[in-house]
Amino acid sequence: MAEAWKKLKDKVKDKRTKTTKTGLQETQRRPKGEELTVQRQKAQKYTRMGPREFVPFPEKLEFNIGNIKSACLKNFAPTIGSDVVCDILAGEQGPSCKCHNQIPDLKVIHVRFLPDTSAHVPDVNKVGTKKRKAIDSLIDSGAFDVDDWEPPKPSIASHLETKSSPNKFRKPGDTVSADFSSQSKHIPKSLSISDMIKLGKVNKLTATTLVKLYQFDMEMLAWSKIHTEVEFLVEKQPLGSGGFRKAFKATSRHKDFAGTSWVIKHYLPQALKCIADTGQTVEDHNRKVVQMHLLARNFAMQLKDHVTKSK
């Protein structure tokens, strides 16, 4: 009875380890028949791409990772194009297999096709001696990985130069077009149906207020004759109100006024009446206010300099 159990145990062991009659373990793994069942995966996402397919693989062909990749490339050549490499996965979620023994299940082989980056690796035989030594030193130090190397992306200047090269002998006045769609980082605004309908009509309302600005020179004690027109985006709700004016917060995209908040003041109706009773215009009153503010500011700066020097 013990002898029978021993034979059964050895038989189960031989079946699990796939040993031959001579006791040597089988080193050559291959599926039966002259076809491989292949499931194609997407290049970047580990998801299935289409149904499974039969890939011809003759029995006389040695079963190794290189021949499997060659057979898959030959079978899928009409759809994958050129300059691609075949990557065999251990499953739907990877990882990549370096030898055929790492493929867990030969019933279905998962493959994906990736761009061949080896075509962009710099040829050291075509560069100068100094550059070749520099590349060799980088490879030896591990700072330059040939397998992970990618060609540098062209800059905007080279993009324009490439676009304009066919028009080298263009006539004066001709325009040169350049495509900046790949460089744009603009995020489109999400619009509702009502906003889309409004865009179909001409909108004559403006969101900004045009302000004419004059400058007062403290050294010359005179106002400028030429004004500067600046657009301000003024908030509807006032910051506060005084006896003469209401203050509103405003911002601008003008290069001299951008990056900070400003205050725009509007005269109250009763203030306009008081100004008219004194025989002044609103512009004269406003200029007098600005001049007095500059005078007070000048006193404050002199006091600050005096305190600083006395310390």
VEXKOL-732315 format. One record per residue (C-alpha): residue number from 1; residue in three letters; y, x, z; chain. Coordinates in Angstrom, 2 decimals, padded with zeros to 5 digits. Layout:
<pts>
   n res       y       x       z chain
 NUM ALA       Y       X       Z     A
...
</pts>
This chain:
<pts>
   n res       y       x       z chain
   1 MET  000.00  000.00  000.00     A
   2 ALA  002.40  002.82  000.83     A
   3 GLU  001.59  004.50 -002.49     A
   4 ALA  002.49  001.32 -004.42     A
   5 TRP  005.85  001.02 -002.65     A
   6 LYS  006.56  004.67 -003.44     A
   7 LYS  005.88  004.15 -007.17     A
   8 LEU  008.10  001.06 -007.19     A
   9 LYS  010.90  002.95 -005.45     A
  10 ASP  010.68  005.81 -007.99     A
  11 LYS  010.70  003.31 -010.87     A
  12 VAL  013.86  001.62 -009.57     A
  13 LYS  015.50  005.00 -009.06     A
  14 ASP  014.67  006.11 -012.61     A
  15 LYS  016.11  002.86 -013.97     A
  16 ARG  019.39  003.28 -012.07     A
  17 THR  019.92  006.93 -013.04     A
  18 LYS  018.64  006.40 -016.64     A
  19 THR  016.25  009.39 -016.46     A
  20 THR  013.83  010.23 -019.23     A
  21 LYS  010.12  010.87 -018.84     A
  22 THR  010.83  014.56 -018.31     A
  23 GLY  013.09  013.79 -015.35     A
  24 LEU  016.34  014.94 -017.10     A
  25 GLN  019.37  012.65 -016.83     A
  26 GLU  020.61  011.16 -020.08     A
  27 THR  023.93  012.80 -021.16     A
  28 GLN  024.53  010.86 -024.36     A
  29 ARG  025.90  007.31 -023.84     A
  30 ARG  026.39  005.01 -026.79     A
  31 PRO  026.02  001.28 -027.48     A
  32 LYS  023.21 -000.05 -029.62     A
  33 GLY  023.82 -000.63 -033.31     A
  34 GLU  026.35  000.79 -035.75     A
  35 GLU  029.39 -001.14 -034.50     A
  36 LEU  031.72 -000.96 -031.50     A
  37 THR  033.26 -004.08 -029.94     A
  38 VAL  036.94 -003.26 -029.49     A
  39 GLN  039.68 -005.23 -027.69     A
  40 ARG  043.18 -004.13 -028.73     A
  41 GLN  045.88 -003.96 -026.04     A
  42 LYS  049.66 -003.97 -026.35     A
  43 ALA  051.29 -000.54 -026.34     A
  44 GLN  053.69 -000.99 -023.39     A
  45 LYS  052.26 -004.02 -021.57     A
  46 TYR  048.68 -004.01 -020.42     A
  47 THR  047.85 -007.35 -022.04     A
  48 ARG  045.43 -008.33 -024.77     A
  49 MET  046.56 -008.35 -028.38     A
  50 GLY  044.52 -010.58 -030.66     A
  51 PRO  040.77 -011.21 -030.54     A
  52 ARG  038.01 -008.65 -030.21     A
  53 GLU  036.94 -006.88 -033.39     A
  54 PHE  033.90 -004.98 -034.61     A
  55 VAL  034.66 -001.36 -035.53     A
  56 PRO  032.10  000.44 -037.75     A
  57 PHE  030.51  003.43 -035.99     A
  58 PRO  027.37  004.87 -037.71     A
  59 GLU  024.49  005.96 -035.50     A
  60 LYS  024.42  009.38 -037.20     A
  61 LEU  027.99  009.98 -035.93     A
  62 GLU  028.17  011.82 -032.60     A
  63 PHE  029.32  009.54 -029.80     A
  64 ASN  032.39  011.18 -028.26     A
  65 ILE  036.00  010.24 -027.49     A
  66 GLY  037.38  011.89 -030.63     A
  67 ASN  035.08  010.01 -033.02     A
  68 ILE  035.78  006.71 -031.23     A
  69 LYS  039.53  007.20 -031.68     A
  70 SER  039.09  008.17 -035.35     A
  71 ALA  037.00  005.08 -036.02     A
  72 CYS  039.59  002.81 -034.36     A
  73 LEU  042.47  004.42 -036.27     A
  74 LYS  040.61  003.98 -039.55     A
  75 ASN  039.74  000.37 -038.82     A
  76 PHE  043.26 -000.71 -037.69     A
  77 ALA  045.15  001.46 -040.22     A
  78 PRO  046.49 -001.50 -042.30     A
  79 THR  048.28 -003.01 -039.28     A
  80 ILE  049.34 -000.03 -037.15     A
  81 GLY  050.86  002.20 -039.84     A
  82 SER  051.13  005.98 -039.58     A
  83 ASP  052.35  008.41 -036.90     A
  84 VAL  050.40  006.71 -034.10     A
  85 VAL  047.68  007.88 -031.75     A
  86 CYS  044.80  005.94 -030.25     A
  87 ASP  044.56  005.62 -026.48     A
  88 ILE  041.29  004.40 -024.96     A
  89 LEU  041.60  002.60 -021.62     A
  90 ALA  039.07  002.26 -018.84     A
  91 GLY  039.95 -001.44 -018.62     A
  92 GLU  042.71 -003.92 -019.33     A
  93 GLN  044.94 -002.20 -016.74     A
  94 GLY  044.02  001.38 -017.65     A
  95 PRO  043.89  004.29 -016.96     A
  96 SER  043.48  006.34 -020.13     A
  97 CYS  040.07  007.90 -020.77     A
  98 LYS  039.83  011.61 -021.56     A
  99 CYS  036.08  011.57 -022.35     A
 100 HIS  033.56  008.89 -023.32     A
 101 ASN  031.82  009.11 -019.92     A
 102 GLN  034.95  007.59 -018.32     A
 103 ILE  034.54  004.34 -020.31     A
 104 PRO  032.98  002.03 -017.70     A
 105 ASP  031.55 -000.64 -020.03     A
 106 LEU  030.56  000.13 -023.61     A
 107 LYS  030.11 -003.55 -024.41     A
 108 VAL  033.88 -003.86 -024.88     A
 109 ILE  036.18 -000.86 -025.45     A
 110 HIS  039.89 -001.40 -024.75     A
 111 VAL  042.26  000.55 -027.01     A
 112 ARG  046.00  000.68 -027.67     A
 113 PHE  048.10  002.55 -030.23     A
 114 LEU  051.12  004.62 -029.17     A
 115 PRO  053.77  006.51 -031.21     A
 116 ASP  052.75  010.09 -031.99     A
 117 THR  055.34  012.24 -030.19     A
 118 SER  053.65  015.50 -031.20     A
 119 ALA  055.42  015.27 -034.56     A
 120 HIS  058.75  015.78 -032.76     A
 121 VAL  057.69  018.87 -030.79     A
 122 PRO  059.78  021.87 -031.92     A
 123 ASP  057.89  024.35 -034.12     A
 124 VAL  058.24  027.74 -032.43     A
 125 ASN  057.34  029.48 -035.68     A
 126 LYS  060.51  028.19 -037.35     A
 127 VAL  063.00  029.22 -034.67     A
 128 GLY  064.56  032.57 -033.88     A
 129 THR  063.10  035.19 -031.57     A
 130 LYS  065.44  034.37 -028.68     A
 131 LYS  064.80  030.63 -028.93     A
 132 ARG  061.04  031.17 -029.22     A
 133 LYS  061.04  033.33 -026.09     A
 134 ALA  063.11  030.70 -024.25     A
 135 ILE  060.69  027.92 -025.26     A
 136 ASP  057.67  030.05 -024.25     A
 137 SER  059.21  030.75 -020.84     A
 138 LEU  059.89  027.05 -020.28     A
 139 ILE  056.32  026.14 -021.21     A
 140 ASP  054.88  028.85 -018.95     A
 141 SER  057.05  027.77 -016.02     A
 142 GLY  056.06  024.13 -016.44     A
 143 ALA  059.66  022.97 -016.95     A
 144 PHE  058.92  021.94 -020.56     A
 145 ASP  055.96  019.63 -021.14     A
 146 VAL  055.02  019.51 -024.82     A
 147 ASP  053.12  016.23 -024.42     A
 148 ASP  056.07  014.44 -022.80     A
 149 TRP  058.82  015.93 -024.98     A
 150 GLU  060.97  013.50 -026.91     A
 151 PRO  063.70  014.28 -029.46     A
 152 PRO  067.29  013.88 -028.19     A
 153 LYS  069.07  010.68 -029.18     A
 154 PRO  072.01  011.11 -031.60     A
 155 SER  075.48  010.75 -030.13     A
 156 ILE  078.16  008.38 -031.42     A
 157 ALA  079.83  011.25 -033.33     A
 158 SER  076.62  012.17 -035.16     A
 159 HIS  076.00  008.46 -035.80     A
 160 LEU  079.40  008.18 -037.49     A
 161 GLU  078.80  011.38 -039.44     A
 162 THR  075.48  010.06 -040.71     A
 163 LYS  077.05  006.77 -041.72     A
 164 SER  079.93  008.43 -043.54     A
 165 SER  077.91  011.13 -045.32     A
 166 PRO  077.15  008.95 -048.43     A
 167 ASN  080.92  008.36 -048.82     A
 168 LYS  081.78  012.06 -048.99     A
 169 PHE  083.75  011.58 -052.21     A
 170 ARG  085.21  008.17 -051.35     A
 171 LYS  088.65  007.20 -052.60     A
 172 PRO  091.73  006.89 -050.35     A
 173 GLY  091.89  003.46 -048.75     A
 174 ASP  088.12  002.92 -048.69     A
 175 THR  086.69  001.89 -045.34     A
 176 VAL  083.66  003.39 -043.62     A
 177 SER  081.53  001.01 -041.55     A
 178 ALA  079.62  002.11 -038.46     A
 179 ASP  077.03  000.12 -036.55     A
 180 PHE  077.66  000.25 -032.78     A
 181 SER  075.25 -002.58 -031.91     A
 182 SER  072.84 -000.15 -030.24     A
 183 GLN  075.66  001.33 -028.12     A
 184 SER  077.10 -001.96 -026.88     A
 185 LYS  076.52 -002.92 -023.25     A
 186 HIS  078.34 -006.26 -023.40     A
 187 ILE  076.55 -009.08 -021.58     A
 188 PRO  077.15 -012.43 -023.33     A
 189 LYS  078.54 -015.26 -021.26     A
 190 SER  076.39 -018.31 -020.64     A
 191 LEU  078.24 -021.34 -022.04     A
 192 SER  077.64 -025.00 -021.37     A
 193 ILE  077.61 -027.69 -024.06     A
 194 SER  081.10 -028.87 -023.09     A
 195 ASP  082.46 -025.30 -023.38     A
 196 MET  080.91 -024.96 -026.84     A
 197 ILE  082.56 -028.22 -027.95     A
 198 LYS  085.94 -026.99 -026.64     A
 199 LEU  085.60 -023.80 -028.68     A
 200 GLY  085.43 -025.94 -031.81     A
 201 LYS  089.04 -027.02 -031.23     A
 202 VAL  092.18 -024.88 -031.37     A
 203 ASN  093.31 -024.14 -027.81     A
 204 LYS  097.06 -023.59 -027.59     A
 205 LEU  097.04 -023.09 -023.82     A
 206 THR  097.51 -019.55 -022.55     A
 207 ALA  095.98 -018.17 -019.38     A
 208 THR  098.61 -015.46 -018.91     A
 209 THR  102.36 -015.41 -018.27     A
 210 LEU  104.63 -013.13 -020.28     A
 211 VAL  107.12 -011.33 -018.02     A
 212 LYS  110.14 -009.27 -019.18     A
 213 LEU  110.67 -006.29 -016.89     A
 214 TYR  113.91 -004.28 -016.51     A
 215 GLN  114.17 -001.06 -014.50     A
 216 PHE  116.94  000.11 -012.15     A
 217 ASP  117.66  003.84 -011.93     A
 218 MET  118.78  004.91 -008.43     A
 219 GLU  120.23  008.22 -009.66     A
 220 MET  122.34  006.65 -012.40     A
 221 LEU  122.81  003.36 -010.50     A
 222 ALA  122.33  001.42 -013.72     A
 223 TRP  119.88 -001.01 -015.29     A
 224 SER  117.93 -000.35 -018.46     A
 225 LYS  118.88 -002.29 -021.58     A
 226 ILE  115.40 -002.30 -023.14     A
 227 HIS  112.85 -004.46 -021.32     A
 228 THR  109.06 -004.17 -021.20     A
 229 GLU  106.95 -007.24 -021.89     A
 230 VAL  103.81 -007.44 -019.75     A
 231 GLU  101.22 -010.20 -019.55     A
 232 PHE  100.20 -011.23 -016.02     A
 233 LEU  097.45 -013.54 -014.92     A
 234 VAL  099.15 -015.58 -012.19     A
 235 GLU  097.14 -017.59 -009.65     A
 236 LYS  097.93 -021.28 -009.37     A
 237 GLN  098.04 -021.42 -005.58     A
 238 PRO  100.99 -019.59 -003.91     A
 239 LEU  100.53 -016.87 -001.32     A
 240 GLY  103.45 -018.17  000.70     A
 241 SER  106.88 -019.74  000.51     A
 242 GLY  110.29 -018.71  001.90     A
 243 GLY  113.76 -020.10  001.93     A
 244 PHE  114.51 -019.17 -001.68     A
 245 ARG  111.21 -018.49 -003.50     A
 246 LYS  107.44 -018.99 -003.67     A
 247 ALA  105.17 -015.94 -004.00     A
 248 PHE  102.14 -015.91 -006.33     A
 249 LYS  099.48 -013.24 -006.67     A
 250 ALA  099.20 -011.73 -010.18     A
 251 THR  097.11 -009.14 -011.99     A
 252 SER  097.49 -007.47 -015.37     A
 253 ARG  095.42 -005.49 -017.87     A
 254 HIS  098.44 -003.48 -018.99     A
 255 LYS  097.83  000.27 -018.65     A
 256 ASP  100.85  000.69 -016.32     A
 257 PHE  100.05 -002.30 -014.09     A
 258 ALA  096.24 -002.49 -014.06     A
 259 GLY  094.10 -001.67 -011.04     A
 260 THR  096.27 -003.35 -008.38     A
 261 SER  097.68 -006.73 -007.41     A
 262 TRP  101.30 -007.78 -007.86     A
 263 VAL  103.54 -010.55 -006.53     A
 264 ILE  105.56 -012.81 -008.81     A
 265 LYS  108.19 -015.01 -007.13     A
 266 HIS  109.52 -018.34 -008.42     A
 267 TYR  112.86 -019.76 -007.21     A
 268 LEU  112.78 -023.13 -005.45     A
 269 PRO  114.88 -026.01 -006.87     A
 270 GLN  117.21 -026.04 -003.85     A
 271 ALA  117.65 -022.26 -004.16     A
 272 LEU  118.73 -022.61 -007.78     A
 273 LYS  121.36 -025.13 -006.69     A
 274 CYS  122.72 -022.76 -004.01     A
 275 ILE  122.92 -019.88 -006.53     A
 276 ALA  124.82 -022.08 -008.99     A
 277 ASP  127.29 -023.09 -006.22     A
 278 THR  128.17 -019.42 -005.64     A
 279 GLY  129.04 -018.93 -009.31     A
 280 GLN  126.14 -016.56 -010.02     A
 281 THR  123.33 -016.73 -012.49     A
 282 VAL  119.69 -016.48 -011.44     A
 283 GLU  119.41 -013.12 -013.22     A
 284 ASP  122.42 -011.67 -011.36     A
 285 HIS  121.06 -012.87 -008.02     A
 286 ASN  117.65 -011.39 -008.74     A
 287 ARG  119.12 -008.03 -009.76     A
 288 LYS  121.20 -007.90 -006.57     A
 289 VAL  118.04 -008.56 -004.51     A
 290 VAL  116.21 -005.70 -006.25     A
 291 GLN  119.14 -003.32 -005.72     A
 292 MET  119.26 -004.11 -001.99     A
 293 HIS  115.50 -003.59 -001.70     A
 294 LEU  115.83 -000.17 -003.35     A
 295 LEU  118.67  000.69 -000.95     A
 296 ALA  116.53 -000.23  002.06     A
 297 ARG  113.65  001.78  000.61     A
 298 ASN  115.95  004.79  000.16     A
 299 PHE  116.98  004.60  003.83     A
 300 ALA  113.33  004.44  004.88     A
 301 MET  112.43  007.51  002.82     A
 302 GLN  115.34  009.52  004.28     A
 303 LEU  114.31  008.56  007.81     A
 304 LYS  110.71  009.58  007.10     A
 305 ASP  111.79  012.99  005.79     A
 306 HIS  114.01  013.54  008.83     A
 307 VAL  111.22  012.67  011.29     A
 308 THR  108.78  014.92  009.43     A
 309 LYS  111.12  017.92  009.51     A
 310 SER  111.98  017.46  013.22     A
 311 LYS  108.33  017.77  014.32     A
</pts>
